[in-house]
Amino acid sequence: MSGSGALLVVGDVVTDIVARHRTPLAPATDTAAEIRTLPGGAGANVACWAARSGCPDVRILARVGTDSASWHDLALRRAGVRPMLVPDPEAPTASVIALVGADAERTFLTDSGAALRLAPDDWTPELLAGVARVHLSGYLFFAAPSRATAARVLRDAAAAGLPVSVDPASAGFLADLGAAPFLEAVDGAECLLPNADEARFLTGLPDPGEAAAALSRRFPLVAVTLGAEGAVLAADGRVTARVTAPPARPVDSTGAGDAFTGAFLAARVTGADPVLAAESGCRAGALAVTGVGGRPWGRHGQGPVTP
C-alpha cells in the first residue's frame, strides 16, 4: 500500500486510575499503593502510539463526558493526535481502575460511561477524507449504540476501498457477547489484532498459532500478540511468521497491546509489510511495559497532562 494518508481510529477515550500495589491486596483493610490518574482508553492509546511511531496524521473519533473533555482533548493533541471528541451531556467519560500487582499484570474495573454511547449520528463518511486506514476498538462492539456506529464505519470504509483493522479489546467482554456475534459484527475487516486469550476464545483452539491460522480463513491478515513472547502472523489459513519481542523489565502491562497495535498500524500506513509492522509493534509493546499507564508518556520527553 502507499505511504500516504491518515490513520483514523474510532474508539474509546478513558480516564485511567492506575493503582500499583507491591503486596497482595489485603481484604477489609488498607493496601499501600502508588496511584496515578492518567488519560487512557484502548482506542486513544493506539492513536497515541501510532503518532509516536511515525504516522504523520492520526485522528480519533470518540465520545467523552463534558466532565473531562478538555483534559482529554489537550492530552491527545500533545501526543500528536487530532481529536474529534463528541461531548456527551448525560454520561461521564469512561473510567477504568487498573490494579497492577508486583508482577506487572493488571486487573481492570471498568465503567464504560460515554465511550459506548458513540452513536451512528456521531459518524459521517466525510470523516474518511484523506484517510488511508481505519482502526476500530473492539470495545465499540459491546453495546448496541456503538456497535451500530462501528457497522456504519465498516460499511463506509469498505465502500471507499479502505482497509479496516479491529482489536477485540477484552476477553471478558467477548465472553459476555459471544464469539459468533462478535465475528459476525466485525465481518469485512481486513486485519484482526487479538491477544492470545482473545484468539483462543474466538476459535476454541488452545494454541495461539492454530487460532491465528483459523481466524485468517475469515480475515485476510491476523496478528496475535503473545506478550513477552512476541506475536504470530497468519494469512490464508496458515501461520506466515513468528516475531519475537525484545527483552524488557515490566513495570505495568497496561496498554502493551495498544502500543503493539499503534506501532503496527503506523508501519502499515507508511508502507511496511506485515512482518516489519509486527516487529515495530513488538518493540513498542516492550517499551510500553517499562512505564506506568497505556500512553507513551515520558518516553519522548513529554509528561502527561495533569487532570
C-alpha positions as CSV (number, residue, x, y, z in Angstrom):
1,M,0.0,0.0,0.0
2,S,1.1,3.6,-0.4
3,G,2.8,5.5,2.3
4,S,0.4,8.4,2.4
5,G,-2.9,9.2,4.2
6,A,-4.1,9.3,7.7
7,L,-4.9,6.6,10.3
8,L,-8.4,7.1,11.7
9,V,-9.1,5.4,15.0
10,V,-12.7,5.1,16.0
11,G,-12.8,4.0,19.7
12,D,-12.7,4.9,23.3
13,V,-11.2,7.6,25.4
14,V,-10.9,6.7,29.1
15,T,-9.7,8.2,32.4
16,D,-7.4,5.6,33.9
17,I,-6.8,5.4,37.6
18,V,-3.7,3.1,37.9
19,A,-3.0,1.6,41.3
20,R,0.3,-0.2,41.6
21,H,0.5,-2.4,44.7
22,R,3.7,-4.3,45.6
23,T,2.0,-6.6,48.0
24,P,-1.2,-8.7,47.6
25,L,-4.5,-7.0,48.2
26,A,-5.5,-7.2,51.8
27,P,-9.3,-7.7,52.2
28,A,-11.1,-5.4,54.6
29,T,-8.1,-3.2,55.3
30,D,-5.5,-1.0,53.6
31,T,-3.0,-2.0,51.0
32,A,-0.2,0.5,50.2
33,A,-0.2,1.6,46.5
34,E,1.1,4.2,44.1
35,I,-2.0,5.7,42.4
36,R,-2.0,8.0,39.4
37,T,-4.8,9.4,37.2
38,L,-3.9,9.3,33.5
39,P,-5.6,9.6,30.1
40,G,-6.2,6.2,28.6
41,G,-8.6,4.1,26.6
42,A,-7.7,1.4,24.1
43,G,-8.5,3.5,21.0
44,A,-6.8,6.6,22.3
45,N,-3.8,4.6,23.4
46,V,-3.5,3.1,19.9
47,A,-3.7,6.5,18.3
48,C,-1.0,8.0,20.6
49,W,1.4,5.1,20.0
50,A,0.7,5.3,16.2
51,A,1.7,9.0,16.3
52,R,4.8,8.3,18.4
53,S,5.7,5.5,15.9
54,G,5.9,7.9,13.0
55,C,2.4,8.0,11.5
56,P,2.2,11.6,10.3
57,D,-1.6,12.1,10.6
58,V,-3.5,10.2,13.3
59,R,-7.1,11.1,14.1
60,I,-9.5,9.7,16.7
61,L,-13.3,9.8,16.9
62,A,-14.7,9.1,20.4
63,R,-17.4,10.1,22.8
64,V,-16.5,11.6,26.2
65,G,-18.3,13.3,29.1
66,T,-18.3,17.0,29.5
67,D,-16.5,16.4,32.8
68,S,-13.1,15.9,31.3
69,A,-13.4,16.6,27.6
70,S,-11.0,19.5,27.5
71,W,-8.4,17.5,29.5
72,H,-8.5,14.6,27.1
73,D,-8.5,16.8,24.1
74,L,-5.3,18.5,25.3
75,A,-3.7,15.2,26.2
76,L,-4.3,13.8,22.7
77,R,-3.1,17.0,20.9
78,R,0.1,16.9,23.0
79,A,0.6,13.3,21.8
80,G,0.3,14.4,18.2
81,V,-3.2,13.1,17.6
82,R,-6.1,15.1,16.1
83,P,-9.0,14.5,18.5
84,M,-12.6,14.5,17.2
85,L,-14.3,14.2,20.6
86,V,-18.1,14.2,20.9
87,P,-19.2,15.6,24.3
88,D,-21.9,13.6,25.9
89,P,-24.3,15.8,28.0
90,E,-25.6,12.9,30.1
91,A,-22.8,10.3,30.7
92,P,-19.4,10.9,32.2
93,T,-16.2,10.0,30.5
94,A,-15.4,6.3,30.7
95,S,-13.2,5.4,33.6
96,V,-11.1,2.4,34.5
97,I,-9.4,1.4,37.7
98,A,-6.3,-0.7,36.9
99,L,-5.0,-2.7,39.7
100,V,-1.3,-3.6,38.9
101,G,0.5,-6.2,41.0
102,A,4.2,-6.7,41.6
103,D,4.3,-9.0,38.6
104,A,3.1,-6.0,36.4
105,E,-0.1,-7.8,35.5
106,R,-3.3,-5.8,35.8
107,T,-6.9,-6.3,36.6
108,F,-9.4,-3.8,35.3
109,L,-12.6,-2.4,36.9
110,T,-14.4,-0.6,34.0
111,D,-17.2,2.0,33.9
112,S,-17.9,2.4,30.2
113,G,-19.6,5.8,30.7
114,A,-19.8,7.8,27.4
115,A,-17.5,5.6,25.5
116,L,-20.1,3.0,24.4
117,R,-22.6,5.7,23.7
118,L,-20.8,6.7,20.4
119,A,-23.9,6.9,18.2
120,P,-24.5,6.5,14.4
121,D,-25.2,10.2,14.2
122,D,-21.7,10.9,15.5
123,W,-20.4,9.3,12.3
124,T,-20.3,10.7,8.8
125,P,-18.5,9.2,5.8
126,E,-16.8,12.6,5.3
127,L,-14.5,11.7,8.2
128,L,-12.8,9.3,5.8
129,A,-11.4,12.1,3.7
130,G,-7.7,11.8,3.4
131,V,-7.7,8.5,5.4
132,A,-5.5,5.5,4.3
133,R,-6.6,3.1,7.1
134,V,-9.3,2.8,9.7
135,H,-9.0,1.1,13.1
136,L,-11.9,0.1,15.3
137,S,-11.5,-0.5,19.0
138,G,-13.3,-3.7,19.9
139,Y,-15.0,-2.1,22.9
140,L,-17.4,-0.5,20.4
141,F,-18.9,-3.9,19.7
142,F,-20.0,-4.5,23.3
143,A,-23.0,-2.1,23.3
144,A,-25.8,-1.6,20.8
145,P,-25.3,2.2,20.0
146,S,-21.6,1.9,19.4
147,R,-21.9,-1.4,17.7
148,A,-24.3,0.2,15.2
149,T,-21.8,3.0,14.7
150,A,-18.9,0.6,14.1
151,A,-21.1,-1.2,11.5
152,R,-21.5,2.1,9.6
153,V,-17.8,2.7,9.8
154,L,-17.1,-0.7,8.4
155,R,-19.6,-0.3,5.6
156,D,-18.4,3.2,4.6
157,A,-14.7,2.2,4.7
158,A,-15.4,-0.8,2.5
159,A,-17.3,1.4,0.0
160,A,-14.3,3.7,0.0
161,G,-11.8,0.8,-0.5
162,L,-10.1,1.4,2.8
163,P,-8.7,-1.4,5.0
164,V,-10.2,-1.7,8.5
165,S,-8.5,-3.3,11.5
166,V,-10.1,-4.4,14.7
167,D,-8.7,-5.1,18.1
168,P,-11.2,-7.4,20.1
169,A,-10.1,-5.5,23.2
170,S,-11.4,-7.7,26.1
171,A,-11.7,-11.4,26.6
172,G,-14.1,-10.8,29.4
173,F,-16.4,-8.6,27.3
174,L,-16.1,-11.1,24.4
175,A,-17.3,-13.9,26.7
176,D,-20.4,-11.8,27.6
177,L,-21.2,-11.0,23.9
178,G,-20.2,-14.4,22.5
179,A,-17.7,-15.4,19.8
180,A,-20.1,-15.8,17.0
181,P,-21.9,-12.5,17.4
182,F,-18.6,-10.7,17.6
183,L,-17.2,-12.4,14.5
184,E,-20.3,-11.6,12.6
185,A,-20.2,-7.9,13.7
186,V,-16.6,-7.5,12.5
187,D,-17.1,-9.3,9.3
188,G,-15.4,-7.4,6.5
189,A,-12.4,-6.2,8.5
190,E,-9.0,-6.6,6.7
191,C,-7.0,-7.2,9.9
192,L,-7.8,-8.7,13.3
193,L,-5.4,-8.0,16.2
194,P,-6.4,-10.2,19.2
195,N,-4.2,-11.2,22.1
196,A,-3.7,-14.9,22.8
197,D,-6.6,-15.2,25.2
198,E,-9.0,-13.4,22.7
199,A,-7.8,-15.6,19.8
200,R,-8.4,-18.8,21.9
201,F,-11.9,-17.6,22.9
202,L,-12.8,-16.7,19.3
203,T,-11.7,-20.1,17.9
204,G,-11.9,-22.6,20.8
205,L,-8.3,-23.5,19.9
206,P,-5.7,-23.5,22.8
207,D,-2.6,-22.9,20.6
208,P,-2.3,-19.2,19.5
209,G,-0.7,-20.2,16.2
210,E,-3.5,-22.5,15.3
211,A,-6.0,-19.9,16.5
212,A,-4.4,-17.3,14.3
213,A,-4.4,-19.6,11.3
214,A,-8.1,-20.4,11.8
215,L,-9.0,-16.7,12.1
216,S,-7.1,-15.9,8.9
217,R,-9.6,-18.0,7.0
218,R,-12.1,-15.3,7.8
219,F,-9.8,-12.2,7.9
220,P,-7.1,-11.5,5.3
221,L,-4.5,-10.7,8.0
222,V,-4.3,-11.8,11.6
223,A,-1.7,-10.7,14.2
224,V,-2.0,-12.4,17.6
225,T,0.0,-10.8,20.4
226,L,1.8,-13.1,22.8
227,G,3.1,-10.6,25.4
228,A,6.8,-11.1,26.1
229,E,6.9,-13.9,23.5
230,G,6.1,-11.5,20.6
231,A,3.5,-12.1,18.0
232,V,2.3,-14.6,15.4
233,L,1.0,-13.6,12.0
234,A,-1.3,-15.6,9.8
235,A,-2.9,-15.3,6.4
236,D,-4.9,-17.7,4.1
237,G,-5.3,-20.2,6.8
238,R,-1.7,-20.6,7.8
239,V,0.9,-19.1,10.1
240,T,3.2,-16.9,8.0
241,A,5.6,-15.5,10.6
242,R,6.5,-15.5,14.3
243,V,8.1,-12.4,15.6
244,T,10.0,-12.2,18.8
245,A,9.8,-9.3,21.3
246,P,12.9,-7.6,22.7
247,P,13.5,-8.2,26.4
248,A,12.0,-5.7,28.8
249,R,11.8,-5.2,32.6
250,P,8.0,-4.8,33.1
251,V,6.5,-2.3,35.4
252,D,2.9,-2.1,34.2
253,S,1.5,-4.1,31.3
254,T,-1.5,-1.7,30.9
255,G,-1.6,-0.7,27.2
256,A,1.1,-3.0,25.9
257,G,-1.3,-4.5,23.3
258,D,-2.4,-1.0,22.4
259,A,1.2,0.0,21.8
260,F,1.7,-3.0,19.6
261,T,-1.4,-2.1,17.6
262,G,-0.4,1.6,17.3
263,A,3.1,0.9,16.0
264,F,1.9,-2.0,13.8
265,L,-0.7,0.3,12.1
266,A,1.7,3.2,11.8
267,A,4.1,0.9,9.9
268,R,1.3,-0.4,7.7
269,V,0.2,3.2,6.9
270,T,3.7,4.1,5.9
271,G,4.1,1.1,3.6
272,A,5.7,-1.7,5.7
273,D,4.9,-5.3,5.2
274,P,3.2,-7.3,8.0
275,V,6.4,-8.8,9.4
276,L,8.2,-5.4,9.6
277,A,5.0,-3.9,11.1
278,A,4.8,-6.7,13.7
279,E,8.5,-6.1,14.6
280,S,7.7,-2.5,15.1
281,G,4.7,-3.4,17.2
282,C,6.7,-5.8,19.4
283,R,9.3,-3.1,20.1
284,A,6.6,-0.6,21.1
285,G,4.9,-3.2,23.3
286,A,8.2,-4.0,25.1
287,L,8.7,-0.2,25.6
288,A,5.2,0.3,26.9
289,V,5.6,-2.2,29.8
290,T,8.5,-0.2,31.2
291,G,6.3,2.8,32.2
292,V,3.0,3.3,34.0
293,G,-0.2,3.6,32.1
294,G,-1.2,3.0,28.5
295,R,0.3,6.0,26.8
296,P,3.9,6.8,25.7
297,W,4.4,9.4,28.3
298,G,7.9,10.1,29.4
299,R,9.4,8.0,26.6
300,H,10.0,11.0,24.4
301,G,10.5,13.9,26.8
302,Q,6.8,14.6,27.3
303,G,4.8,14.2,30.5
304,P,1.1,13.6,31.0
305,V,-1.4,16.4,31.4
306,T,-2.4,17.0,35.0
307,P,-6.2,16.5,35.5
